[in-house]
Amino acid sequence: MHQGTTTTTTTTTTTTVNCNNKSSKQATPTLSAPPRDYTMFHRCRRRNRKIDFNFQLPAIKCSFYLFWMLLVSSSLSSAGGEKERERERERSLEVLEGVAVNHQIGFIGDFDSIDSGPPYIIVAEAGVETDLAIDRTTGEIRTKMPLDRETRASYSLVAIPLSGLNVRVVVTVRDENDNAPTFPQSSMHIEFPENTPREVKRTLLPARDLDLEPYNTQRYNIVSGNVNDAFRLSSHRERDGVLYLDLQISGFLDRETTPAYSLLIEALDGGTPPLRGLMTVNITIQDVNDNQPIFNQSRYFATVPENATVGTSVLQVYASDTDADENGLVEYAINRRQSDKEQMFRIDAKTGAVYINKPLDFETKELHELVVVAKDHGEQPLETTAFVSIRVTDVNDNQPTINVIFLSEDASPKISESAQPGEFVARISVHDPDSKTEYANVNVSLNGGDGHFALTTRDNSIYLVIVNLPLDREATSNYTLSVVATDKGTPPLHATKSIFLRITDVNDNAPEFEHEVYHANVMEVADPGTSVLQVTARDRDEGHNAALTYSLADTPDTHANWFQIDEQTGLITTRSHIDCETEPVPQLTVVARDGGQPPLSATATVLVTIHDVNDNEPIFDQSFYNVSVAENEPVGRCILKFQSDQSDIDIRGELRRFGYLPQRHLCPSLIPCLGLKAFRLELKCKFSNWKLDF
């Protein structure tokens, strides 16, 4: 462990004295002070005999302690200036950071004289007694915990003796190499264009070391990644004590050779052995357009038959550019000023593939020489050239060529299903390059179509595809026809052309309902807008010819005006309030109409049953009845018949009950005067008879 040595420093704090005027006079002074009480110590020397004792001042009078407080405060006050400093001693102590706990730092007083010796009252700044253990009896100072100079560099306190001058003590923590240089981040990224000249610098993030000189950062090194010594480091120290770092180009950069570097940089301090910190510097070399495209061959050769069709690939040239991105993107072109002015060939600018651009003729030109240019996409593009020789070979076995022209309005392969037999579908022309006479020596046939189409010609040169049988798009909507042209060579060659013919629709199919008669039910009290039934019809045509709209036929006698239908969905709903008594089963006629020209339509019948509710009260045939009864009439004799009519139907037409409301002007003693105990009135309504007793 480290050893400490002595030296000097100062700070002040305030202290308080606890007074307890209620303490007993017989109390024995305690040997240790309670928390926050200050204990006064005294040491006597007599004839080389040392007697150490400590005591706590009894709480005789609070003013006595206040006197000591004023004494301490006056010793710490800065108002005295230099005069006060002349009245105190200074003691400087040093200790290495990181020493063990309870390590002895030194003593406060001078033991050769009794002046300013212990015991002491200690007045220390904040944190001193947390880190240091101060023995007030002996003046010894020890570490209470491991010290860290980077956290706290010094401790200051004032020791007040019972006699003599105060002692100002400064404990300085000496630095040890316990901190390694540290970069602010573990890696960083920079870029250099590959044409950057030598000696150009880029500032890097410096490493920082919390230790003092010479244990702080002293130098930097490149540990690895410096391919071909392309870089070197330089550093300089500023007033803040930081050793700043620069990366400097020391060689030539070439992205095509080395596109990136990953430098591992170390920072070393002045310790023995030195501590170090590491940082990775990733360097990207940016491309500049310093390389022209290079062909993989200086001259290319190809052979192509004269009957090769336009668009046939002849050969492919290839050039590479070691630059990156746009600088390395190559495009191709034919130098028309120096070659192929007739544009018999073309080249794909991206792939370098050379294609036939126009029909070739061996008898006209046998050899074609092309100058192909490869150019990059740099801001100042670079280019190079190569030569292409294409030889055309003579052949005598060309197969016929077939050309089809469709005779529809837009020249597309289609025919209406209403076309009649004999109508034209397409025009076919055939050419044999081996024949000097166009259209000669070629036989043409038509396959497919199930007999609905045929091939006709008038002069064996132009062929026409015609309708042979009636067409029905709903049965077959597409036909695949095959035109075969065969020459008369030995062996004969033939060519085939496939025709995909579409049959277009005409409005030849009326809509069809799923049912001829639909049944629906609805309550008499249904509100307007209540759903009744949804009908559906289908049309086998297509497009507008199959687009259906729905409507209700106007039939006032069946009360169709009570209902309405959605023309798109076929949903029938109530338009207004309906009345079962007026029409219990309205009959609706639904019309489905397609969008053809002219449109076709179909109808279906909807029978709507309206369910009755009790919404009509019974009606008597008379509003007043006058009856005379003899007083000797026997009990149970019918004296009056009522007849009531009710418009509601079904079981709701029955009268459920009848009540008798006596009038005030009738004599309440009428019944006993007649000698009768009750009247029985038999009432008859439209649907049932009722009897009521009074």
NORWO-V93602 format. One record per pair of residues at least 4 apart in sequence whose C-alpha atoms are under 7 Angstrom apart, sorted by the first residue. I is the first residue (numbers start at 0). GAP is how many residues later the second one is. Records with the same first field share a line. If there is no record, write none. Layout:
BEGIN
I: GAP  GAP
END
This chain:
BEGIN
0: 98  99
1: 94  97
2: 93
3: 90  91  92  101
4: 88  89  90  100
5: 86  87  88  99  100
6: 84  85  86  87
7: 82  83  84  85  161  162  163
8: 82  83  147  159  160  161  162
9: 146  147  148  158  159  160
10: 113  114  145  146  147
11: 64  111  112  113  145  146
12: 110  111  112
13: 59  109
14: 108
15: 53
16: 20  21  48
17: 19
18: 40  43
19: 39
20: 38  39  40
22: 36
28: 26  27  29
29: 25  26
30: 23  24  25
32: 4  5  6  23
37: 83
38: 17  82
39: 15  16  79  80  81
40: 13  14  77  78  79  96
41: 11  12  76  77  120
42: 8  9  10  75  76
43: 6  7  8
44: 4  5  6
45: 4
61: 4
62: 4
63: 4
64: 4
65: 4
66: 4
67: 4
68: 4
69: 4
70: 4
71: 4
72: 4
79: 4
80: 4
81: 4
82: 4
86: 78
87: 77  78  79  80
88: 76  77  78  79
89: 77  78  79
90: 17  76  77  78  79
91: 77  78  79
92: 12  13  77  78  79
93: 77  78  79  80
94: 10  77  78  79
95: 77  78  79  80
96: 50  51  52  76  77  78  79
97: 48  49  50
98: 4  47
99: 46
100: 42  43  44  45
101: 40  41  42
102: 39  40
103: 37  38  39
104: 36  37
105: 34  35
106: 32  33  34
107: 31  32  61
108: 7  8  9  30
109: 7
110: 6
114: 48  49
115: 45  47  48  49  50
116: 44
117: 18  19  20  21  43
118: 17  18  19  42  43
119: 16  17  39  40  41  42
120: 15  38  39  40
121: 35  36  37  38
122: 34  35  36
123: 4  32  33  34
124: 31  32
126: 4
127: 4  27
128: 4
130: 12  13  14
131: 9  10  11  12
132: 8  9  10  11
133: 5  6  7  8
134: 4  5  6
147: 4
148: 4  24  25  26
149: 60
152: 19  20
153: 16  17  18  19
154: 15  16  17
155: 13  14  15
156: 11  12  13
157: 8  9  10  11
158: 7  8  9
159: 6  7
160: 5
174: 36  37
176: 34  38  94
178: 30  31  32
179: 29  89  95  96  97
180: 26  27  28  36  86  87  88  94  95  96
181: 25  26  27  95
182: 22  23  24  25  94  96
183: 23
185: 93  94
186: 92  93  94
187: 92  93  94
188: 92  93  94
189: 92  93  94
190: 92  93  94  95
191: 4  92  93  94
192: 92  93  94  95
193: 59  60  61  91  92  93  94
194: 58
197: 51  52  53  54
198: 49  50  51
199: 48  49
200: 45  46  47  48
201: 44  45  46
202: 42  43  44
203: 41  42  43
204: 40
205: 37  38  39
206: 60
207: 9  34
208: 7  8
209: 6
210: 4  5
211: 4
213: 56
214: 54  55  56
215: 53  54
216: 26  50  51  52  53
217: 50  51  52
218: 48  49  50
219: 45  46  47  48
220: 44  45  46
221: 41  42  43  44
222: 41  42  43
223: 39  40
224: 36  37  38  39
225: 4  5  37
228: 21  22
229: 19  20  21  22
230: 16  17  18  19  20
231: 15  16  17  18
232: 13  14  15
233: 11  12  13
234: 8  9  10  11
235: 7  8  9
236: 4  5  6  7
237: 4  5
253: 4
254: 4  30  31  32
255: 66  67
258: 25  26
259: 23  24  25
260: 21  22  23
261: 18  19  20  21
262: 17  18  19
263: 14  15  16  17
264: 13  14  15
265: 10  11  12  13
266: 9  10  11
267: 6  7  8  9
268: 5  6  7
269: 4
270: 4
286: 36  37
288: 34  38  89
290: 30  31  32
291: 29  90  91  92
292: 26  27  28  81  82  83  90  91
293: 25  26  27  90
294: 23  24  25
295: 22  23
297: 88  89
298: 87  88  89
299: 87  88  89
300: 87  88  89
301: 12  13  87  88  89
302: 87  88  89
303: 4  10  87  88  89
304: 87  88  89  90
305: 54  55  56  86  87  88  89
306: 53  91
307: 4
308: 50
309: 46  47  48  49
310: 44  45  46
311: 43  44
312: 40  41  42  43
313: 40  41  42
314: 38  39
315: 36  37  38
316: 35  36
317: 34
318: 55
320: 7
321: 6
322: 4  5
323: 4
324: 4
325: 51  52
326: 49  50  51
327: 48
328: 47  48
329: 44  45  46  47
330: 18  19  43  44  45
331: 16  17  18  20  40  41  42  43
332: 14  16  39  40  41
333: 13  36  37  38  39
334: 4  36  37  38
335: 4  5
336: 4
337: 33
338: 30  31  32
339: 4  30
342: 14
343: 12  13  14
344: 9  10  11  12  13
345: 8  9  10  11
346: 5  6  7  8
347: 4  5  6
360: 4
361: 4  30  31  32
365: 25  26
366: 23  24  25
367: 21  22  23
368: 19  20  21
369: 17  18  19
370: 14  15  16  17
371: 13  14  15
372: 10  11  12  13
373: 9  10  11
374: 6  7  8  9
375: 5  6  7
376: 4
395: 38
396: 37
397: 34  35  36
398: 33  94  95  96
399: 30  31  32  33  85  86  87  94  95
400: 29  30  31  94
401: 26  27  28  29  95
402: 25  26  27
403: 22  23  24  25
404: 6  21  22  23
405: 5  6  7  19  20  21
406: 4  18  19
407: 4  6  7
412: 87  88  89
413: 87  88  89  90
414: 10  87  88  89
415: 87  88  89
416: 54  55  56  86  87  88  89
417: 53  88
418: 4
419: 47  50
420: 46  47  48  49
421: 44  45  46
422: 43  44
423: 40  41  42  43
424: 40  41  42
425: 38  39
426: 36  37  38
427: 34  35  36
428: 32  33  34
429: 9
430: 7  8
431: 6  7
434: 5
438: 22
440: 46  47
441: 43  44  45  46
442: 42  43  44
443: 39  40  41  42
444: 38  39  40
445: 8  9  35  36  37  38
446: 34  35  36
447: 32  33  34
448: 4  30  31  32
450: 17  18
451: 15  16  17  18
452: 12  13  14  15  16
453: 11  12  13  14
454: 8  9  10  11
455: 7  8  9
456: 5  6  7
471: 4
472: 4  30  31  32
473: 66  67
476: 25  26
477: 23  24  25
478: 21  22  23
479: 18  19  20  21
480: 17  18  19
481: 14  15  16  17
482: 13  14  15
483: 10  11  12  13
484: 9  10  11
485: 6  7  8  9
486: 5  6  7
487: 4
488: 4
504: 36  37
506: 34  38  89
508: 30  31  32
509: 29  90  91  92
510: 26  27  28  81  82  83  90  91
511: 25  26  27  90
512: 23  24  25  91
513: 22  23
515: 88  89
516: 87  88  89
517: 87  88  89
518: 87  88  89
519: 12  13  87  88  89
520: 11  87  88  89
521: 4  10  87  88  89
522: 87  88  89
523: 54  55  56  86  87  88  89
525: 4  51
526: 50
527: 46  47  48  49
528: 44  45  46
529: 43  44
530: 41  42  43
531: 40  41
532: 38  39
533: 36  37  38
534: 35  36
535: 34
536: 55
538: 7
539: 6
540: 4  5
541: 4
542: 4
543: 51  52
544: 49  50  51
545: 48  49
546: 47  48
547: 44  45  46  47
548: 18  19  43  44  45
549: 15  16  17  18  20  40  41  42  43
550: 14  16  39  40  41
551: 12  13  36  37  38  39
552: 36  37  38
553: 6
554: 4  5
555: 4  5
557: 28  29
558: 27
559: 28
561: 12  13  14  15  16
562: 9  10  11  12
563: 8  9  10  11
564: 5  6  7  8
565: 4  5  6
578: 4
579: 4  30  31  32
580: 66  67
583: 25  26
584: 22  23  24  25
585: 21  22  23
586: 18  19  20  21
587: 17  18  19
588: 14  15  16  17
589: 13  14  15
590: 10  11  12  13
591: 9  10  11
592: 6  7  8  9
593: 5  6  7
594: 4
595: 4
611: 37
613: 34  38
615: 30  31  32
616: 29
617: 26  27  28
618: 25  26  27
619: 23  24  25
620: 22  23
626: 13
630: 43  44
632: 4
634: 41
635: 44
637: 42  43  44
638: 42
639: 41  42
640: 40  41  42  43
641: 40  41  42
642: 40  41  42
643: 40  41  42
644: 40  41
645: 7
647: 4  5
648: 4
652: 34
653: 33  34
668: 4
669: 4
670: 4  5  6  7
671: 4  5
677: 15  16
678: 14  15
679: 11  12  13  14
680: 10  11  12
681: 8  9  10
682: 6  7  8
683: 4  5  6
684: 4
END
